[in-house]
Each structure stands twice: as structure tokens, then as C-alpha cells.
Amino acid sequence: MMSDKNKYKVDEKGMYGRFGGAFIPEMLQPNIENLKNVYLDIINSDAFQKEYKSLLKDYVGRPSPLYFAKRLSEKYDTNIYLKREDLNHTGAHKVNNTVGQILIAKHMGKDRIIAETGAGQHGVATATACALMGLRCVVYMGEIDIKRQAPNVARMKMLGAEVVAATSGSKTLKDATNEALRDWICNPEDTFYLIGSVVGPHPYPDMVARLQAIISEEIAWQIKEKTSKDYPDYVVACVGGGSNAAGSFYHFMDDERVNLIAVEASGMGVDSGETAATIALGDLGVIHGSKTFLMQSDDGQITEPYSISAGLDYPGIGPLHAHLHDTKRASILSATDQDALDSAMELTQLEGIIPALESSHALAVLKKKKFKKNDSVVITLSGRGDKDMETYMKHFGF
């Protein structure tokens, strides 16, 4: 059954139901207003679309395959398709967004790009796009993440980016985002802040979702090629801030024949105190300029998240996903560190694909939910596992 069209998209005030908006300091208002006033006109222009689609095809390597995972499907007695974002240039879905935002920055006359990164994939994708376009690049990254994602830090530096450590708070993604926002306030004229997920003040959640929507646009025609049905029964993606999930869900949100499942990271367990299960534990609040669910103490202080996966180690969730949960349009499941490790090993040994730890959380859905024999289950493989090999080696004893 088709629902009211655009029921789940952002409204003119930047809200998804009761979530979203732009709750920002006065000093950031001009930057945000400037972007809000031009982003849709730029994205919808023929010049942008022509260059963006050309880069996605010839530089990123799209369309990414929709791969039927035969042995995994046999094990779980259903039809499992992997959307292979891990095969994109730079090894993850992040590049879809960075290439798009770099083009928007160029249209706006900005020549210095700043970004935040957790797992490092967004940082690498940003540094890559900046190198491609000849723009200056500064990436903020938590000190802890710099240590656990050393290969990605080296890539960023090789690509010409300056990597700046965030040394306050938990020294992870939340703190890197804080530092990037401070930079943007101080450098409004020449600087474009390239946010890596569907988080932050409006228009970022909508802009990033639109740029990542290429994922679901491709799934729609690819699943028809594979199954003769023009929709999958399920689309599954991991969610931290939620950009790969937003992109995977985007063109299916108004088609209620498609079941949407987002899998968040529960770390050592939802109730362990060492978790990033925002929907399971979160309350309504404001983080990085957006009203959404976030993990916070009784007096409203943000609590530190934990996940084995740097890319899911975020105390909030994008307002789109909060709205999809609030309206019961999407199911939110959670997977522990151990679930993710087990799923990573299973995919590697059954299909010869080493996934990123983020994507492994999505794969854990197969142990948590029983699908029907005839179901078409699309799982977005958001990134490849190269960056996580040290973690895998440590936990599996290689």
C-alpha cells in the first residue's frame, strides 16, 4: 500500500514531524541561512546534476552492484541481496555525499572545506573530493578515533588534508563535530562545512539524505532486474547518525510494502552502560543543532556512547530516523559488538567479502529476525573492512 506522498520527508521549516530544525548559536545563523537558501536550487540545477552524475559514474564507480548472496541466503532460508557500497571509490557510501557537497561548495564560491569524521571513512571521502577539486581540506577527528583508525588517518594526510585531533570530552565523533562547528563560526567567508551524516541543523539532514538517495534509487531498479518485483520486502542498514540508512530508505519511505529496518550499535549490551543504542535509550533533546533522540543524563548532559565501531559511536541519531521510529515506519533493532564480529566473520567465510564493522551490525539482523522463504531482503553493505582489520585481528587472534 502506498502512503501519503512525502509524509516522511522534511517540511519547509526543516522538521521531520517533531524532530530536526536548526537550534544553533546566533553566530552560525548567517552560514546556515546562506546554505538553506541555495542548496535546493543548486542540487536541482542541470549543471549540478550533469556534473554530479558524471562523477558518480566515472569517478565513484556507480551503480554499485546489488549482489545476491547465495550461500548466506541458503543458510538463512531467504533471499539476501547485498547493496555493495563497499565497492565505491574510497570503500564506503560516504563518497556519494562528499562529491555532491563539494560541488555545492564550489557553486557557492567556497574554497576551504572542513569536516568531522569518526571511523575516518567520511574524512577520507572528503579529502578525496577536495584533492579531486583542488580545495583546501581540514578534518577534525577524535583523538581516540585517530588511534583506532590509523590507516584512514594516513590516507587523509596522503590526500593533502590536515587532520586535527579533538582532545576534549570522549575524544570521539561528538567532540570532532563540536570542533568543526567552532571552526565554521570563525571562518564563514571562505569555508564550507561538509557534514558526513544526516545530522546537524537543517538543511544538512535533508541535503545529505538527497545526495545518498542514489543508493535506494539504484536498489529499486536493480531488485526489479533480479526478482521482477519493483520493490524489496525489506531494506536493512546500520545506523549511527544514519546516512547510509537514509540513502537506502529514501525512495521507499512512502511505499509501505517495503519494511525498513535500522540496526544501531548496542556495544556491550543495551543496558550495560557501554552502548550507542540511541533509540533504545534516548530521550528528546538537541545535539549539534538538531532536535532528535539522544543519550543523556537526568540533568540533560550528553552521555558518552560506546561501540566497537567508530562510525556508530554517536550519542544521537539523525532526525529523519527519529521520525521514522516515532511514526513506526521503521523498525529499530540493535546489535552488540559480539553480534557484529560474528556477522563479519560469517559474511567473510560464506561470501568472501570482508565488511566494515558498521555494516556488520546490519548483517546481524539475520540472527535476530526470521524472514520468509520468498522474501527479498536487501542489506546495505556500507563499507569494506580494510580499516577494521586491526580490530578483527585482535578479536579473532590472527
C-alpha positions as CSV (number, residue, x, y, z in Angstrom):
1,M,0.0,0.0,0.0
2,M,1.3,3.5,-0.9
3,S,1.0,6.1,1.9
4,D,0.6,9.8,1.6
5,K,3.4,11.0,-0.6
6,N,6.3,12.8,1.2
7,K,4.9,12.0,4.7
8,Y,8.4,11.2,5.9
9,K,10.4,13.9,4.1
10,V,11.5,17.2,5.7
11,D,9.0,20.1,5.8
12,E,9.7,23.8,4.8
13,K,10.8,24.5,8.4
14,G,13.4,21.7,8.4
15,M,11.3,19.4,10.6
16,Y,10.6,15.7,10.3
17,G,7.5,15.6,12.5
18,R,8.7,16.8,15.9
19,F,12.4,16.3,15.0
20,G,15.0,18.4,13.2
21,G,15.1,22.2,12.8
22,A,18.1,24.4,13.3
23,F,18.9,25.1,17.0
24,I,22.1,27.0,16.6
25,P,24.0,29.9,18.1
26,E,23.4,33.3,16.6
27,M,26.9,33.3,15.2
28,L,26.1,30.3,13.0
29,Q,22.8,31.7,11.6
30,P,24.3,33.5,8.6
31,N,26.2,30.4,7.5
32,I,23.1,28.2,7.8
33,E,20.7,30.7,6.2
34,N,23.0,31.1,3.3
35,L,23.2,27.4,2.7
36,K,19.5,26.8,3.3
37,N,18.6,29.5,0.7
38,V,20.6,28.0,-2.1
39,Y,21.1,24.2,-1.6
40,L,17.9,23.0,-3.4
41,D,18.3,25.4,-6.4
42,I,21.9,24.1,-6.8
43,I,21.0,20.4,-6.4
44,N,18.1,20.7,-8.8
45,S,20.1,22.7,-11.5
46,D,21.0,21.0,-14.7
47,A,24.7,22.0,-14.3
48,F,24.9,20.3,-10.9
49,Q,23.1,17.2,-11.9
50,K,25.2,16.7,-15.0
51,E,28.5,17.0,-13.2
52,Y,27.3,15.0,-10.2
53,K,26.0,12.1,-12.2
54,S,29.2,12.1,-14.3
55,L,31.4,11.9,-11.2
56,L,29.2,9.2,-9.6
57,K,29.6,7.1,-12.8
58,D,33.2,7.7,-13.8
59,Y,34.9,8.5,-10.5
60,V,32.9,6.8,-7.7
61,G,32.1,3.8,-9.9
62,R,28.3,3.7,-9.7
63,P,26.0,2.0,-9.9
64,S,27.2,-0.2,-7.1
65,P,26.2,-3.9,-7.6
66,L,23.2,-5.5,-5.9
67,Y,24.7,-8.9,-5.2
68,F,22.7,-12.0,-4.4
69,A,24.4,-13.6,-1.5
70,K,23.8,-17.3,-2.4
71,R,25.4,-19.1,0.5
72,L,24.2,-16.6,3.1
73,S,20.7,-17.0,1.6
74,E,20.8,-20.8,1.8
75,K,21.9,-20.6,5.5
76,Y,19.0,-18.3,6.4
77,D,16.5,-19.8,4.0
78,T,15.5,-16.4,2.4
79,N,16.8,-14.2,-0.5
80,I,19.5,-11.9,0.7
81,Y,20.9,-9.2,-1.5
82,L,23.9,-7.0,-0.6
83,K,24.0,-3.4,-1.8
84,R,27.7,-3.2,-2.4
85,E,28.6,0.4,-1.3
86,D,31.9,-1.1,-0.2
87,L,32.9,-1.2,-3.8
88,N,32.7,2.5,-4.3
89,H,35.9,4.5,-4.7
90,T,37.3,5.1,-1.1
91,G,35.5,1.9,0.1
92,A,32.2,3.2,1.5
93,H,29.0,5.1,0.8
94,K,30.4,8.4,2.2
95,V,31.8,9.5,-1.2
96,N,28.3,9.8,-2.6
97,N,27.7,12.7,-0.2
98,T,31.2,14.3,-0.3
99,V,31.3,14.6,-4.0
100,G,27.9,16.2,-4.0
101,Q,28.6,18.6,-1.2
102,I,32.0,19.6,-2.7
103,L,30.1,20.6,-5.9
104,I,27.6,22.6,-3.8
105,A,30.6,24.4,-2.1
106,K,32.1,25.2,-5.5
107,H,28.8,26.7,-6.7
108,M,28.8,28.8,-3.5
109,G,32.3,30.1,-4.2
110,K,33.9,28.3,-1.1
111,D,37.5,27.1,-1.4
112,R,38.2,25.7,2.1
113,I,36.4,22.6,3.3
114,I,36.1,21.4,6.9
115,A,34.7,18.1,8.0
116,E,34.3,15.8,11.0
117,T,34.9,12.1,11.0
118,G,34.5,9.1,13.3
119,A,35.5,5.9,11.5
120,G,37.6,8.0,9.1
121,Q,35.6,7.0,6.0
122,H,33.9,10.4,5.7
123,G,37.2,12.1,6.3
124,V,38.9,10.0,3.6
125,A,35.9,10.7,1.2
126,T,36.1,14.4,2.0
127,A,39.9,14.6,1.5
128,T,39.5,12.6,-1.8
129,A,36.9,15.0,-3.2
130,C,39.0,18.0,-2.1
131,A,42.0,16.6,-3.9
132,L,39.9,16.0,-7.0
133,M,38.6,19.6,-7.0
134,G,41.8,21.3,-5.7
135,L,40.3,22.6,-2.5
136,R,41.9,23.1,1.0
137,C,40.7,20.4,3.5
138,V,40.8,20.3,7.3
139,V,39.3,17.2,9.0
140,Y,38.5,17.1,12.7
141,M,38.7,13.6,14.3
142,G,38.6,12.5,17.9
143,E,41.9,11.6,19.4
144,I,40.7,8.1,20.3
145,D,39.4,7.5,16.7
146,I,42.7,8.7,15.3
147,K,44.5,5.9,17.2
148,R,42.0,3.2,16.3
149,Q,41.6,4.2,12.6
150,A,45.3,4.9,11.8
151,P,45.1,3.7,8.1
152,N,42.4,6.2,7.3
153,V,44.3,9.0,9.0
154,A,47.3,8.1,6.8
155,R,45.0,8.2,3.7
156,M,43.7,11.6,4.6
157,K,47.2,13.0,5.1
158,M,48.4,11.5,1.8
159,L,45.4,13.1,0.1
160,G,46.6,16.5,1.4
161,A,44.2,17.0,4.3
162,E,45.2,18.5,7.6
163,V,43.9,16.1,10.4
164,V,43.2,17.9,13.7
165,A,42.7,15.9,16.9
166,A,39.7,16.7,19.1
167,T,41.1,16.2,22.6
168,S,38.0,17.2,24.8
169,G,35.2,15.1,26.1
170,S,35.1,11.5,24.9
171,K,37.6,12.4,22.1
172,T,35.4,10.8,19.5
173,L,32.9,11.9,16.8
174,K,30.7,14.1,19.0
175,D,33.8,16.2,20.0
176,A,35.2,16.3,16.5
177,T,31.8,17.8,15.4
178,N,32.0,20.4,18.1
179,E,35.5,21.5,16.9
180,A,34.3,21.7,13.3
181,L,31.4,23.9,14.3
182,R,33.7,26.3,16.1
183,D,36.0,26.5,13.1
184,W,33.0,27.3,10.8
185,I,31.9,30.1,13.2
186,C,35.4,31.7,12.9
187,N,35.7,31.3,9.1
188,P,32.3,32.0,7.5
189,E,33.5,33.7,4.3
190,D,35.7,31.0,2.6
191,T,34.8,27.8,4.5
192,F,32.1,25.2,3.7
193,Y,31.3,22.7,6.5
194,L,30.9,19.3,4.9
195,I,28.8,17.1,7.4
196,G,29.1,13.4,6.8
197,S,25.7,12.2,8.1
198,V,22.0,13.1,8.3
199,V,22.7,15.1,11.5
200,G,23.2,18.7,12.3
201,P,21.0,21.7,11.7
202,H,18.7,22.0,8.7
203,P,19.4,21.8,5.8
204,Y,22.1,19.2,6.4
205,P,19.9,16.1,7.2
206,D,17.9,16.8,4.1
207,M,20.9,17.6,1.9
208,V,22.8,14.5,2.9
209,A,19.8,12.3,2.5
210,R,19.2,13.6,-1.0
211,L,22.8,13.0,-2.0
212,Q,22.8,9.5,-0.5
213,A,19.4,8.7,-2.1
214,I,21.2,7.3,-5.1
215,I,21.5,4.1,-3.1
216,S,17.8,3.4,-2.9
217,E,17.3,4.8,-6.5
218,E,19.5,2.0,-7.7
219,I,18.1,-0.6,-5.4
220,A,14.6,0.0,-6.9
221,W,15.6,-0.8,-10.5
222,Q,18.2,-3.5,-9.5
223,I,15.7,-5.5,-7.4
224,K,13.3,-5.5,-10.4
225,E,16.1,-6.8,-12.6
226,K,16.8,-9.6,-10.1
227,T,13.2,-10.5,-9.0
228,S,10.8,-8.9,-11.4
229,K,9.2,-7.1,-8.4
230,D,9.7,-3.4,-8.3
231,Y,10.3,-3.3,-4.6
232,P,12.2,-5.4,-2.0
233,D,10.3,-6.8,1.0
234,Y,13.0,-5.5,3.5
235,V,15.7,-2.9,3.4
236,V,18.2,-3.2,6.2
237,A,21.0,-0.7,7.2
238,C,23.2,0.1,10.2
239,V,22.5,3.5,11.8
240,G,24.7,5.8,13.8
241,G,23.9,9.3,12.5
242,G,22.3,7.4,9.7
243,S,23.4,8.5,6.2
244,N,23.7,5.1,4.6
245,A,20.3,4.1,6.1
246,A,18.8,7.4,4.9
247,G,20.1,6.7,1.4
248,S,18.9,3.1,1.5
249,F,15.4,4.0,2.7
250,Y,14.8,7.3,0.8
251,H,12.9,6.1,-2.2
252,F,11.0,3.5,-0.2
253,M,9.8,5.6,2.7
254,D,6.4,6.3,1.2
255,D,5.9,2.7,-0.1
256,E,4.7,0.8,2.9
257,R,5.1,-2.5,1.1
258,V,8.8,-2.1,2.0
259,N,9.8,-2.9,5.6
260,L,12.6,-0.7,6.8
261,I,15.0,-1.9,9.5
262,A,17.7,0.2,11.0
263,V,20.3,-1.5,13.3
264,E,22.0,0.5,15.9
265,A,25.1,-0.4,18.0
266,S,24.4,-1.7,21.5
267,G,28.1,-2.1,22.3
268,M,28.4,-4.4,25.4
269,G,24.6,-4.5,25.6
270,V,21.7,-2.0,25.7
271,D,21.7,-1.8,29.5
272,S,25.4,-2.2,30.0
273,G,26.3,1.5,30.2
274,E,28.7,0.8,27.3
275,T,26.4,1.3,24.3
276,A,25.4,3.6,21.5
277,A,21.8,2.4,21.3
278,T,20.3,5.8,21.0
279,I,16.7,4.9,20.0
280,A,16.5,2.2,22.8
281,L,17.8,4.6,25.5
282,G,17.5,8.1,24.2
283,D,15.2,11.0,25.1
284,L,14.2,14.1,23.1
285,G,16.9,16.7,23.1
286,V,19.1,18.9,21.0
287,I,22.5,17.8,19.7
288,H,24.6,19.7,17.1
289,G,21.8,22.0,16.2
290,S,19.1,19.3,15.7
291,K,16.2,18.2,17.8
292,T,16.2,14.4,18.0
293,F,16.7,11.4,20.3
294,L,20.0,11.4,22.2
295,M,21.5,9.6,25.1
296,Q,21.6,12.0,28.1
297,S,21.7,12.1,31.8
298,D,18.8,13.2,34.1
299,D,20.1,16.7,34.0
300,G,20.4,16.8,30.2
301,Q,24.1,16.2,29.8
302,I,25.0,14.0,26.8
303,T,26.2,10.6,27.9
304,E,29.3,9.1,26.3
305,P,28.4,6.4,23.7
306,Y,30.4,3.3,23.1
307,S,30.7,0.9,20.2
308,I,33.5,-1.3,18.8
309,S,32.6,0.5,15.5
310,A,33.9,4.1,15.3
311,G,31.3,5.1,12.7
312,L,28.3,4.1,15.0
313,D,29.9,5.7,18.2
314,Y,27.5,8.7,18.3
315,P,25.1,9.7,21.2
316,G,22.3,10.9,18.9
317,I,20.6,9.8,15.7
318,G,19.5,11.8,12.6
319,P,16.1,13.4,12.9
320,L,14.8,11.5,9.9
321,H,15.4,8.2,11.7
322,A,13.9,9.5,14.9
323,H,10.8,10.4,12.9
324,L,10.7,7.0,11.1
325,H,10.9,5.4,14.6
326,D,8.3,7.8,16.1
327,T,5.8,7.0,13.3
328,K,6.6,3.3,13.4
329,R,7.6,3.4,9.7
330,A,10.9,1.8,10.5
331,S,11.8,-0.9,13.0
332,I,14.9,-0.2,15.0
333,L,16.9,-3.2,16.2
334,S,20.3,-3.3,18.0
335,A,23.4,-5.4,17.7
336,T,26.2,-5.8,20.2
337,D,29.9,-5.8,19.5
338,Q,29.9,-9.6,19.5
339,D,27.0,-9.8,17.2
340,A,28.8,-7.6,14.7
341,L,32.1,-9.5,15.0
342,D,30.2,-12.8,14.4
343,S,28.4,-11.5,11.4
344,A,31.5,-10.1,9.9
345,M,33.2,-13.5,10.2
346,E,30.2,-15.2,8.8
347,L,29.9,-13.0,5.7
348,T,33.7,-13.2,5.1
349,Q,33.7,-17.0,5.2
350,L,30.5,-17.6,3.3
351,E,30.7,-15.0,0.6
352,G,34.4,-13.9,0.5
353,I,33.5,-10.3,1.5
354,I,35.2,-8.6,4.5
355,P,32.7,-6.0,5.7
356,A,33.3,-2.8,7.8
357,L,32.3,-3.2,11.4
358,E,29.5,-0.7,10.8
359,S,28.0,-2.8,8.1
360,S,28.4,-5.9,10.2
361,H,25.8,-4.5,12.6
362,A,23.3,-4.5,9.8
363,L,24.2,-8.1,8.9
364,A,23.4,-9.1,12.5
365,V,19.7,-8.8,11.6
366,L,19.9,-12.3,10.1
367,K,20.3,-13.8,13.6
368,K,17.6,-11.6,15.2
369,K,14.7,-11.8,12.7
370,K,13.3,-14.7,10.8
371,F,12.5,-13.9,7.2
372,K,10.1,-15.8,4.9
373,K,11.5,-18.1,2.3
374,N,10.3,-15.8,-0.6
375,D,11.3,-12.5,1.0
376,S,13.7,-10.3,-0.8
377,V,16.0,-8.8,1.9
378,V,18.4,-6.0,0.9
379,I,21.2,-5.3,3.3
380,T,23.3,-2.3,2.6
381,L,27.0,-3.1,2.9
382,S,28.0,0.4,3.7
383,G,31.8,-0.1,3.7
384,R,34.6,-2.5,3.4
385,G,36.6,-4.0,6.2
386,D,40.1,-2.9,5.5
387,K,40.1,-0.1,8.1
388,D,38.9,-2.6,10.8
389,M,41.5,-5.3,10.2
390,E,43.4,-4.5,13.4
391,T,40.2,-4.9,15.4
392,Y,39.4,-8.2,13.6
393,M,43.0,-9.4,14.2
394,K,42.8,-8.6,17.9
395,H,39.4,-10.3,18.4
396,F,39.9,-13.3,16.3
397,G,43.5,-13.9,17.3
398,F,45.0,-13.7,13.8
